[in-house]
Amino acid sequence: MSLDIENSIRRIDWHIDPVSLYKPIEYTLDSGGKRLRPMLVAIACEMFGKSSETVENAAVAIEIFHNFTLLHDDLMDDSPTRRNKPTVHVKWNANTAILSGDAMLIKAYEFLAKIPEKYWAKVLPVFTQTALEVCEGQQFDMDFETKDNVTIDEYFRMIRLKTAVLLACSLKTGAIIADASERDQRLIYDLGIAIGMAFQLKDDYLDTYGTFETLGKRIGDDILCRKKTFLLLTALNNADGNQREHLRTILNSTSIADDRKIAEVTEIYNRLNVAKICEEEINRYYCEAGKLLAEISVADEAKTDIRNLINKLKIREK
């Protein structure tokens, strides 16, 4: 892949007034991360025969948008750290996080407007629809906080919107700018959905079974926040009456110390084999991704980069 995504992001000049608006943006983008979404834009473009440098502005736009969503998500979740660093609302304040995030969204559109004009009519509707869907997914996630009877299907709908559609948008954007056929654009979008579903399920898994050193954030946050993750919903579905009541009692308790609460809920997960069920669901989505990739009408060697990326995502620990 010829596009150097890190260099593309580093070249953006954020040293402008007001510093208090742009410094948090620079801080957010300099915090690292997987750069998965711009990578998908570039990989899709090259898979269909164009240089990935062609999609530099689109890739940067999507990465800025993604980090905007993280900045606001951290504020809404009151997360203290992101990638081993204080979150923006902790380092500065909530108002700064809101306004700098808003500016990031606008900058994302500014970079997207730099793509060749002949692709605007196809790329902008995909990006705009995706941006709205991500907001819908976040709202569903927040609604779940006060809803007791969330189903697995509702959870899957939420993560499709909150996470998977942006990965799908990334791949489709690269395919559009590489002049892929309509059929291949649809296939690669669906491929992105499958990857995104597996990706979010793995995030749920790692929040309980990962490590602080690897993830750069507190382990067990989802348990402490009583988030309706795949692990929790599966446990509630598979538990008997006594186990379910015990699990709810622990989660709702205000007298149990955080470390003990995480340990006790994790022990219930272990007894109910929740980790294995989650891993099986992740593998199911990756199998679906493999089938979709096989249908895309390019030479097999052109699929090497996306296949290698999928294999890395399967075994990721952060």
C-alpha positions as CSV (number, residue, x, y, z in Angstrom):
1,M,0.0,0.0,0.0
2,S,1.7,3.2,-1.2
3,L,-0.3,5.7,0.9
4,D,1.4,6.7,4.2
5,I,-1.6,7.4,6.3
6,E,0.3,8.6,9.4
7,N,2.3,11.1,7.3
8,S,-0.9,12.3,5.7
9,I,-2.4,13.1,9.1
10,R,0.8,14.6,10.5
11,R,1.0,17.1,7.6
12,I,-2.3,18.7,8.7
13,D,-1.5,22.1,10.2
14,W,-3.5,22.5,13.5
15,H,-1.3,25.4,14.7
16,I,-3.9,28.1,14.1
17,D,-6.1,30.3,16.3
18,P,-7.9,29.7,18.4
19,V,-5.4,27.3,19.8
20,S,-7.9,26.1,22.5
21,L,-10.1,24.8,19.6
22,Y,-7.4,23.1,17.5
23,K,-4.9,21.8,20.0
24,P,-7.4,19.1,21.3
25,I,-7.9,18.0,17.7
26,E,-4.2,17.6,17.2
27,Y,-3.9,15.8,20.5
28,T,-6.7,13.4,19.5
29,L,-5.2,12.6,16.1
30,D,-1.7,12.3,17.5
31,S,-2.8,9.7,20.0
32,G,-2.3,6.9,17.5
33,G,-4.8,4.2,17.0
34,K,-5.1,1.5,14.4
35,R,-5.9,3.8,11.5
36,L,-8.1,0.9,10.3
37,R,-10.7,3.0,8.5
38,P,-8.3,5.0,6.3
39,M,-6.4,1.7,5.7
40,L,-9.6,0.1,4.4
41,V,-10.2,3.1,2.0
42,A,-6.6,2.7,0.6
43,I,-6.8,-1.1,0.4
44,A,-10.1,-1.1,-1.5
45,C,-8.8,1.5,-3.9
46,E,-5.6,-0.6,-4.7
47,M,-7.6,-3.8,-4.9
48,F,-9.5,-2.3,-7.8
49,G,-6.4,-1.2,-9.6
50,K,-5.8,2.4,-8.6
51,S,-2.9,3.9,-6.5
52,S,-4.0,4.4,-2.9
53,E,-2.6,7.9,-3.1
54,T,-5.7,8.7,-5.1
55,V,-7.9,8.4,-2.0
56,E,-5.6,10.3,0.4
57,N,-8.2,13.0,1.1
58,A,-11.0,10.6,1.5
59,A,-9.0,8.4,3.9
60,V,-8.0,11.4,6.0
61,A,-11.6,12.6,6.1
62,I,-12.9,9.3,7.4
63,E,-10.1,9.1,10.0
64,I,-10.9,12.6,11.3
65,F,-14.6,11.7,11.4
66,H,-13.9,8.5,13.3
67,N,-11.8,10.3,15.9
68,F,-14.6,12.9,16.2
69,T,-17.0,10.1,17.2
70,L,-14.5,8.8,19.8
71,L,-14.0,12.2,21.3
72,H,-17.8,12.7,21.8
73,D,-18.3,9.0,22.9
74,D,-15.6,9.4,25.6
75,L,-17.5,12.5,26.9
76,M,-20.8,10.7,26.9
77,D,-19.4,7.6,28.6
78,D,-17.2,9.8,30.9
79,S,-14.2,7.6,30.0
80,P,-11.0,8.8,31.7
81,T,-8.5,7.5,29.2
82,R,-8.1,6.6,25.6
83,R,-5.0,4.9,24.2
84,N,-3.2,5.3,27.5
85,K,-3.8,9.1,27.6
86,P,-6.3,11.3,29.3
87,T,-9.4,11.9,27.2
88,V,-10.1,15.4,25.9
89,H,-12.8,16.2,28.4
90,V,-10.5,15.2,31.2
91,K,-7.4,17.0,29.9
92,W,-9.4,20.1,29.0
93,N,-13.2,20.2,29.8
94,A,-16.5,19.0,28.5
95,N,-17.2,22.2,26.5
96,T,-13.9,21.9,24.7
97,A,-14.6,18.3,23.8
98,I,-17.9,19.2,22.3
99,L,-16.6,22.2,20.3
100,S,-13.4,20.5,19.1
101,G,-15.4,17.5,18.1
102,D,-17.8,19.6,16.1
103,A,-14.9,21.2,14.3
104,M,-13.5,17.8,13.5
105,L,-16.7,16.8,11.9
106,I,-16.6,19.9,9.7
107,K,-12.9,19.3,8.8
108,A,-13.9,15.8,7.7
109,Y,-16.3,17.2,5.2
110,E,-13.6,19.8,4.1
111,F,-11.2,17.0,3.3
112,L,-13.9,14.9,1.6
113,A,-14.7,17.9,-0.7
114,K,-11.1,17.6,-2.0
115,I,-11.7,14.3,-3.8
116,P,-12.1,14.5,-7.6
117,E,-15.4,16.2,-8.3
118,K,-16.7,13.4,-10.5
119,Y,-17.0,11.2,-7.4
120,W,-18.8,13.6,-5.2
121,A,-22.3,12.5,-6.3
122,K,-21.5,8.9,-5.1
123,V,-19.2,9.4,-2.2
124,L,-21.0,12.2,-0.3
125,P,-24.3,10.4,0.0
126,V,-22.6,7.3,1.3
127,F,-20.5,9.3,3.8
128,T,-23.5,11.5,5.0
129,Q,-25.8,8.5,5.4
130,T,-23.0,6.7,7.4
131,A,-22.4,9.7,9.6
132,L,-26.1,9.9,10.5
133,E,-26.2,6.1,11.1
134,V,-23.3,6.3,13.5
135,C,-25.2,8.9,15.5
136,E,-28.3,6.6,15.4
137,G,-26.2,3.8,16.7
138,Q,-24.8,5.9,19.5
139,Q,-28.3,6.9,20.5
140,F,-29.5,3.3,20.6
141,D,-26.4,2.5,22.8
142,M,-27.4,5.3,25.2
143,D,-31.0,4.3,25.2
144,F,-30.0,0.7,26.2
145,E,-28.6,2.2,29.4
146,T,-32.1,2.6,30.8
147,K,-33.7,-0.3,29.0
148,D,-33.8,-3.7,30.8
149,N,-35.1,-6.0,28.1
150,V,-32.6,-5.4,25.2
151,T,-32.5,-8.3,22.8
152,I,-29.5,-9.7,21.0
153,D,-31.1,-8.6,17.7
154,E,-31.4,-5.1,19.0
155,Y,-27.8,-5.2,20.1
156,F,-26.7,-6.4,16.6
157,R,-28.7,-3.5,15.0
158,M,-26.9,-1.0,17.3
159,I,-23.4,-2.2,16.6
160,R,-24.1,-2.4,12.9
161,L,-24.9,1.3,13.0
162,K,-22.4,2.5,15.6
163,T,-19.4,0.6,14.3
164,A,-19.9,-1.6,11.2
165,V,-21.3,1.0,8.8
166,L,-18.2,3.2,9.0
167,L,-15.9,0.3,8.0
168,A,-18.3,-0.5,5.2
169,C,-18.3,3.1,4.1
170,S,-14.5,3.1,4.1
171,L,-14.2,0.2,1.8
172,K,-17.0,1.4,-0.5
173,T,-15.4,4.9,-0.7
174,G,-12.2,3.4,-1.9
175,A,-14.0,1.2,-4.4
176,I,-16.0,4.1,-5.8
177,I,-12.9,6.2,-6.4
178,A,-11.3,3.2,-8.1
179,D,-14.2,2.9,-10.5
180,A,-15.3,-0.5,-9.2
181,S,-18.6,-1.9,-10.6
182,E,-21.8,-1.3,-8.8
183,R,-21.9,-5.1,-7.9
184,D,-18.4,-5.0,-6.4
185,Q,-19.3,-1.8,-4.5
186,R,-22.2,-3.6,-2.9
187,L,-20.1,-6.7,-2.1
188,I,-17.3,-4.7,-0.5
189,Y,-19.8,-2.7,1.5
190,D,-21.3,-5.9,2.9
191,L,-17.8,-7.2,3.5
192,G,-17.1,-4.1,5.6
193,I,-20.3,-4.8,7.6
194,A,-19.2,-8.3,8.4
195,I,-15.7,-7.1,9.4
196,G,-17.3,-4.3,11.5
197,M,-19.6,-6.7,13.3
198,A,-16.7,-9.0,14.2
199,F,-14.6,-6.0,15.2
200,Q,-17.2,-4.7,17.7
201,L,-17.8,-8.1,19.1
202,K,-14.1,-8.4,19.7
203,D,-14.1,-5.0,21.4
204,D,-16.8,-6.3,23.8
205,Y,-14.7,-9.4,24.4
206,L,-11.5,-7.4,25.1
207,D,-13.2,-5.0,27.5
208,T,-13.6,-7.9,29.9
209,Y,-10.8,-10.3,28.8
210,G,-8.1,-7.9,27.6
211,T,-5.4,-6.1,29.6
212,F,-5.0,-2.4,30.5
213,E,-1.4,-2.5,29.2
214,T,-2.5,-3.7,25.8
215,L,-5.7,-1.7,25.4
216,G,-4.7,1.5,27.0
217,K,-7.9,1.9,28.9
218,R,-9.5,0.5,32.1
219,I,-10.6,-3.2,31.8
220,G,-14.2,-3.9,32.9
221,D,-15.6,-0.5,32.0
222,D,-18.5,-2.1,30.2
223,I,-19.4,-4.1,33.4
224,L,-19.1,-1.0,35.6
225,C,-21.3,1.0,33.2
226,R,-23.7,-1.9,32.9
227,K,-23.4,-1.6,29.1
228,K,-25.6,-4.0,27.1
229,T,-22.8,-5.8,25.4
230,F,-23.0,-9.2,23.7
231,L,-21.3,-10.7,26.7
232,L,-23.9,-9.4,29.2
233,L,-26.9,-10.1,27.0
234,T,-25.7,-13.6,26.3
235,A,-25.2,-14.2,30.1
236,L,-28.7,-12.9,30.9
237,N,-30.2,-15.1,28.2
238,N,-28.3,-18.2,29.2
239,A,-28.5,-17.9,33.0
240,D,-31.1,-19.6,35.1
241,G,-33.4,-17.6,37.3
242,N,-31.1,-17.5,40.3
243,Q,-28.0,-16.7,38.2
244,R,-29.8,-13.9,36.4
245,E,-31.0,-12.4,39.6
246,H,-27.6,-12.6,41.1
247,L,-26.0,-11.0,38.1
248,R,-28.5,-8.1,38.1
249,T,-27.9,-7.6,41.9
250,I,-24.1,-7.3,41.4
251,L,-24.5,-5.0,38.4
252,N,-26.9,-2.7,40.3
253,S,-25.0,-2.7,43.6
254,T,-23.5,0.6,44.8
255,S,-21.7,-1.0,47.7
256,I,-19.5,-3.5,45.9
257,A,-16.0,-2.2,45.0
258,D,-15.3,-1.8,41.3
259,D,-12.6,-4.5,41.2
260,R,-14.8,-7.0,43.0
261,K,-17.8,-6.2,40.8
262,I,-15.7,-6.8,37.6
263,A,-14.3,-10.1,39.1
264,E,-17.7,-11.4,40.1
265,V,-19.4,-10.6,36.8
266,T,-16.5,-12.1,34.9
267,E,-16.8,-15.3,37.0
268,I,-20.5,-15.5,36.0
269,Y,-19.5,-15.1,32.4
270,N,-17.0,-17.9,32.7
271,R,-19.5,-20.3,34.3
272,L,-21.9,-19.6,31.4
273,N,-19.2,-20.0,28.7
274,V,-19.9,-16.5,27.4
275,A,-16.4,-15.9,26.1
276,K,-16.5,-19.0,23.9
277,I,-20.0,-18.1,22.6
278,C,-18.6,-14.6,21.7
279,E,-15.6,-16.0,20.0
280,E,-17.9,-18.3,17.9
281,E,-20.0,-15.3,16.9
282,I,-16.8,-13.4,15.9
283,N,-15.7,-16.3,13.7
284,R,-19.1,-16.6,12.1
285,Y,-18.8,-13.0,10.9
286,Y,-15.3,-13.5,9.6
287,C,-16.5,-16.6,7.7
288,E,-19.1,-14.4,6.1
289,A,-16.5,-11.8,5.2
290,G,-14.4,-14.5,3.5
291,K,-17.3,-15.6,1.4
292,L,-18.1,-12.0,0.3
293,L,-14.4,-11.4,-0.5
294,A,-14.4,-14.5,-2.7
295,E,-17.3,-13.0,-4.8
296,I,-15.6,-9.7,-5.6
297,S,-14.5,-9.8,-9.2
298,V,-10.8,-9.0,-9.1
299,A,-7.8,-11.4,-9.3
300,D,-7.1,-13.3,-6.2
301,E,-3.7,-11.7,-5.8
302,A,-5.4,-8.3,-5.6
303,K,-7.2,-9.4,-2.5
304,T,-3.9,-10.2,-0.6
305,D,-3.9,-6.9,1.5
306,I,-7.5,-7.2,2.6
307,R,-7.1,-10.9,3.4
308,N,-4.0,-10.2,5.5
309,L,-5.7,-7.4,7.3
310,I,-8.7,-9.7,8.2
311,N,-6.3,-12.3,9.5
312,K,-4.6,-9.7,11.7
313,L,-8.0,-8.5,13.0
314,K,-8.9,-12.1,13.9
315,I,-6.0,-12.4,16.4
316,R,-5.8,-8.8,17.6
317,E,-5.5,-8.2,21.4
318,K,-6.3,-4.4,21.3
